[in-house]
Amino acid sequence: HGHSNYISSSSSYHTIIMSLAHLERARAVHVQNETLERDIASEFSRPGVDGTHKRRLAQSHRVRGMLDRMRGNGKKLKRYYADEDGSRKEEVERTGGRNNNNNNNN
């Protein structure tokens, strides 16, 4: 009897931890995109941007790499927020959060 409660509690705990980990990964992707935005702005504000063709080309490649990472992150977030399988909604409910789609009265 006591053992059954432990398994149930342990399972719930594991589910909540996994949910938090998934939400934390989504948050980390947002933070990474913000960092990339700042890095791109910094790249364009560097003195000597109007330097040699070689320097401009290298800068262009660096910025393109950052934009590609942001685009990939955007695709990940789009899939996460699309919530086609309902897992994000379940995660939010399991962790005690509210689904913003159902709470527009705020």
All heavy atoms as an XYZ file, in Angstrom:
852
protein
N       0.844     -1.194      0.000
C       0.000      0.000      0.000
C       0.879      1.243      0.000
O       0.771      2.079     -0.870
C      -0.941     -0.064      1.196
C      -1.767      1.184      1.371
N      -2.419      1.794      0.322
C      -2.043      1.921      2.464
C      -3.059      2.855      0.788
N      -2.842      2.951      2.072
N       1.786      1.375      0.985
C       2.709      2.506      1.037
C       3.637      2.523     -0.164
O       3.977      3.559     -0.688
N       4.028      1.339     -0.626
C       4.910      1.222     -1.768
C       4.224      1.747     -3.024
O       4.827      2.435     -3.833
C       5.332     -0.237     -1.942
C       6.287     -0.450     -3.059
N       7.576      0.035     -3.018
C       6.149     -1.087     -4.247
C       8.184     -0.296     -4.138
N       7.344     -0.973     -4.891
N       2.940      1.488     -3.167
C       2.168      1.955     -4.319
C       2.141      3.482     -4.374
O       2.284      4.072     -5.440
C       0.748      1.390     -4.240
O      -0.111      2.104     -5.061
N       1.943      4.142     -3.220
C       1.956      5.604     -3.178
C       3.323      6.152     -3.560
O       3.433      7.172     -4.220
C       1.571      6.120     -1.783
C       0.088      6.018     -1.546
O      -0.685      5.920     -2.490
N      -0.293      6.041     -0.283
N       4.374      5.466     -3.119
C       5.717      5.915     -3.444
C       5.942      5.877     -4.951
O       6.464      6.816     -5.527
C       6.761      5.046     -2.720
C       8.160      5.378     -3.153
C       8.782      6.546     -2.710
C       8.848      4.556     -4.032
C      10.058      6.876     -3.125
C      10.130      4.879     -4.444
C      10.725      6.043     -3.986
O      11.985      6.366     -4.396
N       5.516      4.801     -5.593
C       5.690      4.684     -7.038
C       4.899      5.771     -7.747
O       5.393      6.435     -8.644
C       5.275      3.275     -7.531
C       6.275      2.248     -7.012
C       5.218      3.233     -9.047
C       5.867      0.813     -7.280
N       3.674      5.980     -7.322
C       2.850      7.017     -7.932
C       3.481      8.390     -7.748
O       3.558      9.179     -8.670
C       1.447      6.990     -7.324
O       0.679      8.033     -7.849
N       3.945      8.694     -6.539
C       4.586      9.980     -6.269
C       5.856     10.123     -7.076
O       6.139     11.169     -7.643
C       4.915     10.108     -4.785
O       3.741     10.095     -4.024
N       6.621      9.057     -7.125
C       7.868      9.078     -7.871
C       7.595      9.313     -9.351
O       8.275     10.095    -10.003
C       8.612      7.757     -7.668
O       9.778      7.737     -8.457
N       6.580      8.668     -9.872
C       6.221      8.828    -11.277
C       5.765     10.256    -11.560
O       6.157     10.852    -12.562
C       5.111      7.837    -11.647
O       4.720      8.027    -12.971
N       4.946     10.825    -10.681
C       4.493     12.204    -10.845
C       5.654     13.163    -10.775
O       5.760     14.104    -11.558
C       3.468     12.572     -9.768
O       2.319     11.790     -9.909
N       6.550     12.929     -9.829
C       7.727     13.767     -9.676
C       8.568     13.739    -10.951
O       8.987     14.776    -11.459
C       8.548     13.296     -8.481
C       9.846     14.048     -8.301
C       9.846     15.330     -7.760
C      11.056     13.477     -8.677
C      11.032     16.035     -7.602
C      12.236     14.176     -8.523
C      12.216     15.443     -7.984
O      13.389     16.137     -7.833
N       8.782     12.530    -11.482
C       9.566     12.379    -12.709
C       8.891     13.108    -13.868
O       9.556     13.788    -14.640
C       9.732     10.892    -13.032
C      10.499     10.643    -14.283
N      11.851     10.896    -14.382
C      10.101     10.197    -15.496
C      12.258     10.603    -15.601
N      11.225     10.180    -16.298
N       7.575     13.006    -13.979
C       6.836     13.677    -15.043
C       6.988     15.189    -14.926
O       7.212     15.880    -15.921
C       5.338     13.295    -14.988
O       5.234     11.879    -15.138
C       4.550     13.982    -16.072
N       6.881     15.724    -13.714
C       7.013     17.172    -13.514
C       8.433     17.623    -13.857
O       8.620     18.627    -14.542
C       6.634     17.563    -12.080
C       5.124     17.412    -11.897
C       7.081     18.984    -11.756
C       4.635     17.559    -10.476
N       9.423     16.871    -13.422
C      10.817     17.225    -13.713
C      11.038     17.210    -15.221
O      11.657     18.127    -15.775
C      11.805     16.276    -12.998
C      11.709     16.453    -11.490
C      13.228     16.501    -13.488
C      11.992     17.869    -11.003
N      10.527     16.208    -15.915
C      10.685     16.151    -17.369
C       9.976     17.326    -18.031
O      10.482     17.908    -18.982
C      10.159     14.818    -17.920
C      10.976     13.617    -17.489
S      12.732     13.757    -17.895
C      12.635     13.676    -19.675
N       8.806     17.694    -17.533
C       8.080     18.829    -18.076
C       8.854     20.112    -17.884
O       8.964     20.935    -18.788
C       6.710     18.958    -17.405
O       5.925     17.829    -17.686
N       9.386     20.284    -16.684
C      10.169     21.486    -16.410
C      11.405     21.532    -17.299
O      11.782     22.595    -17.782
C      10.559     21.540    -14.937
C       9.418     21.800    -13.960
C       9.908     21.666    -12.528
C       8.805     23.158    -14.198
N      12.007     20.377    -17.527
C      13.184     20.330    -18.384
C      12.817     20.759    -19.803
O      13.551     21.513    -20.440
C      13.788     18.931    -18.385
N      11.671     20.314    -20.295
C      11.234     20.681    -21.642
C      10.946     22.180    -21.724
O      11.369     22.845    -22.670
C       9.992     19.867    -22.021
C       9.682     19.907    -23.469
N      10.366     19.163    -24.389
C       8.766     20.619    -24.157
C       9.887     19.413    -25.591
N       8.913     20.300    -25.476
N      10.255     22.704    -20.740
C       9.975     24.141    -20.713
C      11.265     24.941    -20.592
O      11.420     25.998    -21.217
C       9.037     24.475    -19.547
C       7.610     23.961    -19.675
C       6.863     24.124    -18.352
C       6.879     24.678    -20.793
N      12.190     24.433    -19.812
C      13.473     25.115    -19.641
C      14.262     25.135    -20.950
O      14.919     26.122    -21.275
C      14.286     24.449    -18.528
C      15.600     25.121    -18.214
C      15.474     26.552    -17.741
O      14.418     26.938    -17.224
O      16.461     27.305    -17.903
N      14.186     24.043    -21.717
C      14.862     24.026    -23.019
C      14.278     25.081    -23.942
O      15.016     25.772    -24.659
C      14.766     22.641    -23.651
C      15.760     21.650    -23.082
C      15.855     20.387    -23.915
N      14.594     19.681    -24.044
C      14.165     18.732    -23.224
N      14.905     18.378    -22.198
N      13.014     18.135    -23.422
N      12.961     25.237    -23.942
C      12.318     26.262    -24.779
C      12.774     27.652    -24.329
O      13.093     28.508    -25.167
C      10.800     26.148    -24.703
N      12.840     27.874    -23.042
C      13.305     29.166    -22.530
C      14.739     29.415    -22.962
O      15.105     30.513    -23.384
C      13.195     29.212    -21.007
C      13.503     30.606    -20.426
C      13.816     30.557    -18.943
N      15.031     29.849    -18.642
C      16.260     30.357    -18.798
N      16.433     31.562    -19.268
N      17.310     29.637    -18.488
N      15.569     28.385    -22.888
C      16.976     28.515    -23.270
C      17.122     28.871    -24.754
O      18.007     29.643    -25.124
C      17.731     27.227    -22.957
N      16.238     28.343    -25.595
C      16.275     28.663    -27.021
C      15.944     30.146    -27.227
O      16.579     30.832    -28.030
C      15.329     27.749    -27.833
C      15.209     28.219    -29.271
C      15.826     26.305    -27.796
N      14.962     30.651    -26.483
C      14.638     32.088    -26.550
C      15.844     32.934    -26.136
O      16.180     33.923    -26.797
C      13.442     32.424    -25.651
C      12.125     32.062    -26.228
N      11.568     32.737    -27.286
C      11.241     31.100    -25.893
C      10.396     32.204    -27.580
N      10.172     31.206    -26.742
N      16.495     32.541    -25.060
C      17.663     33.275    -24.569
C      18.782     33.231    -25.611
O      19.442     34.237    -25.876
C      18.140     32.718    -23.211
C      19.498     33.286    -22.812
C      17.102     33.000    -22.142
N      18.970     32.069    -26.218
C      20.010     31.942    -27.240
C      19.727     32.887    -28.417
O      20.641     33.542    -28.922
C      20.111     30.506    -27.729
C      21.255     30.307    -28.711
C      21.363     28.886    -29.202
O      20.356     28.208    -29.381
N      22.581     28.434    -29.458
N      18.470     32.982    -28.838
C      18.132     33.892    -29.931
C      18.384     35.347    -29.540
O      18.862     36.132    -30.361
C      16.687     33.703    -30.383
C      16.548     32.619    -31.418
O      17.538     32.046    -31.879
N      15.332     32.313    -31.791
N      18.074     35.708    -28.314
C      18.345     37.076    -27.857
C      19.843     37.362    -27.872
O      20.267     38.448    -28.274
C      17.779     37.289    -26.455
C      16.266     37.297    -26.413
C      15.712     37.279    -24.997
O      16.495     37.331    -24.021
O      14.481     37.206    -24.863
N      20.635     36.387    -27.464
C      22.088     36.548    -27.476
C      22.591     36.694    -28.911
O      23.444     37.545    -29.192
C      22.764     35.339    -26.792
O      22.291     35.258    -25.448
C      24.275     35.456    -26.809
N      22.055     35.882    -29.815
C      22.455     35.984    -31.218
C      22.083     37.343    -31.804
O      22.861     37.928    -32.571
C      21.822     34.849    -32.034
C      22.419     33.463    -31.791
C      21.509     32.378    -32.351
C      23.814     33.364    -32.375
N      20.917     37.869    -31.431
C      20.515     39.208    -31.903
C      21.536     40.259    -31.456
O      21.950     41.112    -32.248
C      19.140     39.586    -31.356
C      17.991     38.868    -31.994
C      16.665     39.183    -31.324
O      16.620     40.075    -30.435
O      15.661     38.544    -31.678
N      21.930     40.192    -30.192
C      22.923     41.148    -29.679
C      24.263     40.980    -30.387
O      24.943     41.962    -30.713
C      23.096     40.990    -28.165
C      21.951     41.591    -27.366
C      22.289     41.658    -25.881
N      22.548     40.356    -25.283
C      21.607     39.554    -24.793
N      20.344     39.915    -24.816
N      21.926     38.390    -24.264
N      24.639     39.721    -30.643
C      25.904     39.462    -31.328
C      25.892     40.019    -32.753
O      26.902     40.561    -33.216
C      26.215     37.964    -31.353
C      26.554     37.406    -29.980
O      26.781     38.195    -29.035
O      26.574     36.164    -29.854
N      24.761     39.900    -33.430
C      24.649     40.437    -34.788
C      24.747     41.956    -34.747
O      25.471     42.569    -35.548
C      23.345     39.969    -35.462
C      23.429     38.470    -35.766
C      23.070     40.771    -36.736
C      22.106     37.850    -36.194
N      24.041     42.582    -33.816
C      24.101     44.041    -33.690
C      25.532     44.477    -33.389
O      26.031     45.458    -33.961
C      23.151     44.515    -32.599
N      26.198     43.749    -32.518
C      27.580     44.053    -32.172
C      28.484     43.901    -33.390
O      29.379     44.721    -33.620
C      28.041     43.126    -31.052
O      29.402     43.307    -30.781
N      28.226     42.867    -34.157
C      29.021     42.621    -35.367
C      28.925     43.807    -36.329
O      29.920     44.251    -36.896
C      28.537     41.336    -36.042
C      29.384     40.875    -37.192
C      30.749     40.364    -36.777
O      30.835     39.624    -35.778
O      31.734     40.712    -37.462
N      27.732     44.340    -36.501
C      27.540     45.452    -37.427
C      28.011     46.792    -36.857
O      28.196     47.741    -37.609
C      26.078     45.557    -37.861
C      25.703     44.536    -38.888
C      24.640     43.680    -38.666
C      26.401     44.422    -40.079
C      24.282     42.737    -39.614
C      26.058     43.481    -41.030
C      25.003     42.629    -40.796
N      28.186     46.861    -35.556
C      28.619     48.130    -34.964
C      30.137     48.192    -34.782
O      30.654     49.189    -34.290
C      27.921     48.363    -33.631
O      28.346     47.411    -32.688
N      30.826     47.157    -35.176
C      32.290     47.137    -35.046
C      32.923     48.186    -35.954
O      32.509     48.351    -37.095
C      32.842     45.779    -35.464
C      32.684     44.715    -34.457
C      33.384     43.471    -34.916
N      33.227     42.429    -33.923
C      33.664     41.199    -34.096
N      34.270     40.851    -35.209
N      33.493     40.308    -33.158
N      33.920     48.843    -35.439
C      34.637     49.779    -36.314
C      35.400     48.993    -37.382
O      35.789     47.857    -37.176
C      35.606     50.487    -35.366
C      35.699     49.630    -34.168
C      34.439     48.819    -34.091
N      35.552     49.609    -38.502
C      36.284     48.958    -39.578
C      35.455     48.013    -40.403
O      35.980     47.224    -41.178
N      34.121     48.089    -40.245
C      33.242     47.221    -41.034
C      33.416     47.526    -42.517
O      33.267     46.678    -43.369
C      31.765     47.398    -40.599
C      30.842     46.582    -41.466
C      31.609     47.021    -39.148
N      33.765     48.764    -42.807
C      33.927     49.157    -44.197
C      35.347     48.877    -44.689
O      35.827     49.522    -45.611
C      33.579     50.636    -44.379
C      34.423     51.525    -43.479
O      35.116     50.997    -42.588
O      34.381     52.743    -43.651
N      35.995     47.916    -44.041
C      37.375     47.564    -44.382
C      37.468     46.814    -45.697
O      36.673     47.016    -46.613
N      38.402     45.944    -45.754
C      38.680     45.221    -46.987
C      37.551     44.260    -47.336
O      36.726     43.904    -46.485
C      39.983     44.413    -46.838
O      39.765     43.386    -45.863
C      41.150     45.298    -46.445
N      37.577     43.847    -48.577
C      36.584     42.874    -49.043
C      36.661     41.590    -48.215
O      35.636     41.014    -47.849
C      36.812     42.562    -50.529
C      35.949     41.466    -51.044
N      34.592     41.635    -51.223
C      36.223     40.178    -51.387
C      34.064     40.504    -51.666
N      35.040     39.610    -51.781
N      37.868     41.166    -47.897
C      38.064     39.948    -47.108
C      37.392     40.082    -45.741
O      36.722     39.158    -45.278
C      39.558     39.676    -46.960
C      39.892     38.370    -46.287
C      41.398     38.144    -46.274
C      41.742     36.841    -45.589
N      43.192     36.621    -45.598
N      37.547     41.234    -45.109
C      36.916     41.458    -43.794
C      35.395     41.492    -43.907
O      34.694     40.957    -43.059
C      37.421     42.756    -43.170
C      38.818     42.647    -42.645
C      39.214     43.913    -41.959
N      40.587     43.806    -41.492
C      41.296     44.821    -41.099
N      40.779     46.042    -41.111
N      42.527     44.648    -40.684
N      34.892     42.176    -44.921
C      33.432     42.234    -45.106
C      32.862     40.854    -45.376
O      31.802     40.491    -44.874
C      33.074     43.196    -46.241
C      33.237     44.656    -45.870
C      32.604     45.585    -46.888
N      32.974     45.286    -48.263
C      33.971     45.881    -48.929
N      34.698     46.814    -48.345
N      34.223     45.560    -50.174
N      33.582     40.059    -46.160
C      33.134     38.700    -46.470
C      33.123     37.835    -45.205
O      32.159     37.095    -44.951
C      34.035     38.081    -47.534
C      33.619     36.728    -48.078
C      32.227     36.816    -48.715
C      34.631     36.229    -49.095
N      34.178     37.952    -44.407
C      34.234     37.187    -43.151
C      33.091     37.591    -42.229
O      32.437     36.732    -41.620
C      35.588     37.412    -42.469
N      32.818     38.898    -42.145
C      31.708     39.379    -41.319
C      30.387     38.836    -41.835
O      29.540     38.375    -41.063
C      31.664     40.902    -41.313
C      30.513     41.430    -40.481
C      30.293     42.913    -40.710
O      30.253     43.365    -41.853
N      30.152     43.651    -39.628
N      30.213     38.853    -43.128
C      28.981     38.345    -43.734
C      28.770     36.870    -43.385
O      27.663     36.444    -43.059
C      29.047     38.530    -45.248
O      27.926     37.985    -45.867
N      29.839     36.091    -43.426
C      29.736     34.669    -43.081
C      29.400     34.473    -41.601
O      28.592     33.593    -41.253
C      31.027     33.934    -43.434
C      31.201     33.691    -44.889
N      30.406     32.846    -45.614
C      32.092     34.218    -45.771
C      30.787     32.845    -46.872
N      31.806     33.680    -47.014
N      29.999     35.280    -40.735
C      29.690     35.174    -39.305
C      28.210     35.497    -39.054
O      27.518     34.779    -38.331
C      30.583     36.113    -38.487
C      32.008     35.634    -38.335
C      32.785     36.459    -37.321
N      32.843     37.880    -37.642
C      33.757     38.456    -38.426
N      34.700     37.722    -38.976
N      33.739     39.766    -38.635
N      27.736     36.578    -39.656
C      26.345     36.987    -39.457
C      25.405     35.943    -40.036
O      24.397     35.585    -39.416
C      26.087     38.385    -40.067
C      24.609     38.702    -40.102
C      26.845     39.452    -39.284
N      25.730     35.419    -41.205
C      24.876     34.394    -41.807
C      24.781     33.161    -40.899
O      23.708     32.586    -40.718
C      25.370     33.987    -43.181
C      24.449     32.955    -43.795
C      24.876     32.503    -45.145
N      23.945     31.461    -45.576
C      23.341     31.472    -46.722
N      23.543     32.440    -47.579
N      22.514     30.490    -47.039
N      25.895     32.771    -40.308
C      25.875     31.634    -39.386
C      24.964     31.893    -38.199
O      24.195     31.019    -37.778
N      25.029     33.107    -37.661
C      24.166     33.455    -36.526
C      22.694     33.464    -36.952
O      21.826     32.967    -36.225
C      24.575     34.805    -35.951
C      25.900     34.767    -35.214
S      26.334     36.362    -34.465
C      27.446     37.023    -35.694
N      22.418     34.014    -38.131
C      21.035     34.036    -38.625
C      20.522     32.625    -38.883
O      19.359     32.322    -38.600
C      20.936     34.883    -39.897
C      21.100     36.385    -39.691
C      21.205     37.087    -41.046
C      19.948     36.946    -38.875
N      21.372     31.756    -39.392
C      20.969     30.356    -39.609
C      20.620     29.675    -38.294
O      19.645     28.923    -38.208
C      22.075     29.579    -40.330
C      22.203     29.942    -41.794
O      21.274     30.579    -42.347
O      23.245     29.590    -42.396
N      21.426     29.934    -37.249
C      21.120     29.354    -35.928
C      19.800     29.897    -35.396
O      18.992     29.154    -34.840
C      22.258     29.621    -34.949
C      23.472     28.746    -35.224
C      24.458     28.735    -34.079
N      24.984     30.040    -33.745
C      26.062     30.598    -34.298
N      26.726     29.955    -35.227
N      26.477     31.793    -33.916
N      19.565     31.205    -35.595
C      18.295     31.796    -35.140
C      17.115     31.183    -35.895
O      16.073     30.898    -35.299
C      18.305     33.311    -35.347
C      19.196     34.043    -34.368
S      19.202     35.816    -34.658
C      17.544     36.231    -34.086
N      17.284     30.968    -37.187
C      16.211     30.370    -37.995
C      15.912     28.951    -37.512
O      14.762     28.552    -37.367
C      16.605     30.380    -39.469
C      15.499     30.033    -40.415
C      15.850     30.136    -41.913
N      17.221     30.463    -42.256
C      17.681     31.692    -42.514
N      16.892     32.725    -42.443
N      18.951     31.880    -42.848
N      16.964     28.177    -37.236
C      16.780     26.819    -36.716
C      16.085     26.831    -35.364
O      15.190     26.027    -35.097
N      16.484     27.779    -34.511
C      15.836     27.909    -33.203
C      14.370     28.282    -33.361
O      13.504     27.782    -32.636
C      16.542     28.969    -32.359
C      17.875     28.508    -31.834
O      18.182     27.321    -31.839
N      18.696     29.442    -31.389
N      14.089     29.157    -34.317
C      12.701     29.556    -34.568
C      11.844     28.374    -34.980
O      10.695     28.244    -34.554
N      12.407     27.501    -35.798
C      11.666     26.302    -36.230
C      11.377     25.387    -35.043
O      10.283     24.833    -34.926
C      12.442     25.556    -37.308
C      12.447     26.269    -38.636
C      13.277     25.528    -39.664
C      13.307     26.307    -40.970
N      14.134     25.620    -41.978
N      12.377     25.237    -34.156
C      12.166     24.414    -32.955
C      11.042     24.995    -32.105
O      10.155     24.266    -31.637
C      13.436     24.363    -32.107
C      14.559     23.563    -32.672
C      15.771     23.675    -31.748
C      17.022     23.150    -32.399
N      18.210     23.379    -31.561
N      11.090     26.300    -31.907
C      10.069     26.946    -31.074
C       8.699     26.882    -31.728
O       7.685     26.679    -31.050
C      10.455     28.400    -30.793
C      11.642     28.570    -29.853
C      12.120     30.010    -29.853
C      11.289     28.106    -28.452
N       8.640     27.016    -33.035
C       7.357     26.937    -33.745
C       6.724     25.568    -33.538
O       5.535     25.458    -33.259
C       7.560     27.214    -35.232
C       6.276     27.262    -36.007
C       6.519     27.624    -37.458
C       5.199     27.649    -38.212
N       5.426     27.955    -39.630
N       7.539     24.505    -33.646
C       7.010     23.148    -33.418
C       6.540     23.003    -31.967
O       5.490     22.427    -31.702
C       8.069     22.102    -33.730
C       8.293     21.871    -35.202
C       9.166     20.652    -35.459
N      10.450     20.718    -34.801
C      11.565     21.205    -35.338
N      11.541     21.679    -36.557
N      12.692     21.206    -34.664
N       7.317     23.545    -31.047
C       6.958     23.439    -29.635
C       5.636     24.158    -29.360
O       4.746     23.609    -28.728
C       8.080     24.024    -28.771
C       7.743     24.058    -27.305
C       7.644     22.885    -26.567
C       7.516     25.267    -26.641
C       7.334     22.915    -25.225
C       7.208     25.295    -25.303
C       7.118     24.121    -24.605
O       6.798     24.140    -23.270
N       5.500     25.388    -29.848
C       4.301     26.168    -29.567
C       3.092     25.717    -30.394
O       1.963     25.959    -29.984
C       4.555     27.661    -29.764
C       5.414     28.234    -28.669
C       6.658     28.774    -28.949
C       4.988     28.224    -27.346
C       7.456     29.295    -27.942
C       5.772     28.735    -26.336
C       7.004     29.272    -26.640
O       7.783     29.779    -25.633
N       3.320     25.067    -31.529
C       2.203     24.539    -32.322
C       1.476     23.461    -31.523
O       0.266     23.295    -31.653
C       2.699     23.972    -33.646
N       2.217     22.736    -30.711
C       1.662     21.757    -29.772
C       0.694     20.797    -30.459
O      -0.401     20.538    -29.970
C       0.975     22.490    -28.616
C       0.757     21.598    -27.409
O       1.515     20.629    -27.248
O      -0.186     21.876    -26.643
N       1.113     20.280    -31.606
C       0.244     19.397    -32.388
C      -0.201     18.152    -31.631
O      -1.296     17.664    -31.843
C       0.943     19.013    -33.693
C       1.100     20.203    -34.613
C       1.917     19.895    -35.847
O       2.390     18.746    -35.985
O       2.077     20.805    -36.660
N       0.641     17.650    -30.747
C       0.269     16.444    -30.001
C      -0.283     16.745    -28.612
O      -0.605     15.850    -27.856
C       1.457     15.490    -29.899
C       2.622     16.068    -29.120
O       2.546     17.251    -28.701
O       3.614     15.343    -28.935
N      -0.392     18.029    -28.265
C      -0.964     18.414    -26.977
C      -0.007     18.296    -25.807
O      -0.385     18.544    -24.661
N       1.247     17.944    -26.060
C       2.187     17.714    -24.967
C       2.541     18.998    -24.224
O       2.728     18.980    -23.012
C       3.461     17.032    -25.479
O       4.112     17.857    -26.426
N       2.631     20.132    -24.937
C       2.950     21.396    -24.248
C       1.835     21.764    -23.291
O       2.080     22.146    -22.147
C       3.183     22.530    -25.246
C       3.633     23.808    -24.558
C       3.902     24.914    -25.564
N       2.679     25.470    -26.084
C       2.004     26.468    -25.496
N       2.433     26.995    -24.370
N       0.901     26.939    -26.025
N       0.596     21.628    -23.732
C      -0.544     21.943    -22.871
C      -0.525     21.055    -21.628
O      -0.728     21.532    -20.513
C      -1.852     21.758    -23.633
C      -3.071     22.060    -22.795
C      -4.342     21.830    -23.568
C      -5.548     22.060    -22.670
N      -6.780     21.632    -23.283
N      -0.247     19.760    -21.827
C      -0.167     18.837    -20.693
C       0.952     19.245    -19.742
O       0.778     19.200    -18.523
C       0.074     17.412    -21.189
C      -1.125     16.789    -21.863
C      -0.809     15.403    -22.414
O       0.217     14.811    -22.007
O      -1.582     14.930    -23.253
N       2.104     19.652    -20.293
C       3.222     20.068    -19.456
C       2.847     21.263    -18.595
O       3.128     21.300    -17.402
C       4.423     20.459    -20.314
C       5.107     19.311    -20.961
C       6.220     19.765    -21.870
O       6.614     20.938    -21.798
O       6.699     18.938    -22.638
N       2.230     22.251    -19.216
C       1.848     23.458    -18.485
C       0.852     23.104    -17.386
O       0.976     23.576    -16.252
C       1.273     24.515    -19.453
C       0.667     25.670    -18.689
C       2.354     25.004    -20.408
N      -0.114     22.251    -17.692
C      -1.103     21.862    -16.686
C      -0.460     21.064    -15.558
O      -0.776     21.268    -14.389
C      -2.220     21.046    -17.343
C      -3.112     21.903    -18.230
C      -4.098     21.089    -19.054
O      -4.033     19.829    -19.020
O      -4.903     21.708    -19.751
N       0.471     20.161    -15.890
C       1.137     19.342    -14.860
C       1.995     20.183    -13.936
O       2.163     19.850    -12.774
C       2.001     18.258    -15.511
C       1.244     17.040    -15.938
C       2.209     15.913    -16.237
N       3.208     16.272    -17.224
C       3.169     15.946    -18.515
N       2.171     15.249    -18.984
N       4.139     16.313    -19.325
N       2.566     21.241    -14.451
C       3.461     22.057    -13.632
C       2.718     23.172    -12.916
O       3.327     24.026    -12.286
C       4.600     22.654    -14.480
O       4.039     23.410    -15.542
C       5.503     21.572    -15.009
N       1.400     23.189    -13.021
C       0.603     24.150    -12.276
C       0.406     25.471    -12.984
O      -0.141     26.398    -12.418
N       0.867     25.555    -14.230
C       0.685     26.785    -14.996
C      -0.683     26.829    -15.632
O      -1.463     25.896    -15.543
N      -0.959     27.962    -16.246
C      -2.241     28.103    -16.922
C      -1.990     28.187    -18.400
O      -0.997     28.736    -18.844
C      -2.953     29.366    -16.452
C      -3.295     29.290    -14.996
C      -4.052     30.450    -14.474
N      -3.971     31.645    -15.281
C      -4.387     32.823    -14.884
N      -4.876     32.962    -13.680
N      -4.304     33.881    -15.659
N      -2.920     27.662    -19.161
C      -2.838     27.741    -20.613
C      -3.383     29.096    -21.028
O      -4.547     29.388    -20.835
C      -3.646     26.594    -21.236
C      -3.512     26.570    -22.733
O      -3.186     27.576    -23.372
N      -3.772     25.409    -23.305
N      -2.547     29.943    -21.603
C      -2.957     31.298    -21.976
C      -4.093     31.321    -22.982
O      -4.850     32.270    -23.037
C      -1.757     32.076    -22.526
C      -0.773     32.398    -21.434
O      -1.156     32.514    -20.279
N       0.486     32.534    -21.798
N      -4.221     30.288    -23.779
C      -5.310     30.245    -24.760
C      -6.674     30.152    -24.091
O      -7.675     30.579    -24.636
C      -5.133     29.060    -25.719
C      -3.904     29.218    -26.588
O      -3.493     30.335    -26.894
N      -3.317     28.100    -26.970
N      -6.705     29.576    -22.902
C      -7.980     29.410    -22.201
C      -8.213     30.475    -21.133
O      -9.195     30.459    -20.447
C      -8.019     28.022    -21.516
C      -8.039     26.921    -22.540
O      -8.524     27.102    -23.666
N      -7.493     25.776    -22.184
N      -7.263     31.400    -20.988
C      -7.368     32.398    -19.928
C      -7.176     33.801    -20.501
O      -6.264     34.519    -20.109
C      -6.314     32.134    -18.845
C      -6.571     30.837    -18.135
O      -7.685     30.616    -17.697
N      -5.560     30.002    -18.031
N      -7.988     34.183    -21.420
C      -7.856     35.480    -22.059
C      -8.522     36.597    -21.278
O      -8.599     37.713    -21.731
C      -8.431     35.442    -23.487
C      -7.574     34.564    -24.390
O      -6.370     34.496    -24.221
N      -8.199     33.925    -25.351
N      -9.013     36.321    -20.077
C      -9.700     37.323    -19.277
C      -8.742     38.187    -18.470
O      -9.141     39.051    -17.744
C     -10.702     36.645    -18.326
C     -11.774     35.919    -19.082
O     -12.085     36.269    -20.224
N     -12.345     34.915    -18.458
N      -7.434     37.933    -18.560
C      -6.450     38.665    -17.757
C      -6.230     40.045    -18.265
O      -6.192     40.409    -19.321
C      -5.109     37.919    -17.730
C      -5.242     36.592    -17.016
O      -6.197     36.364    -16.268
N      -4.281     35.728    -17.249
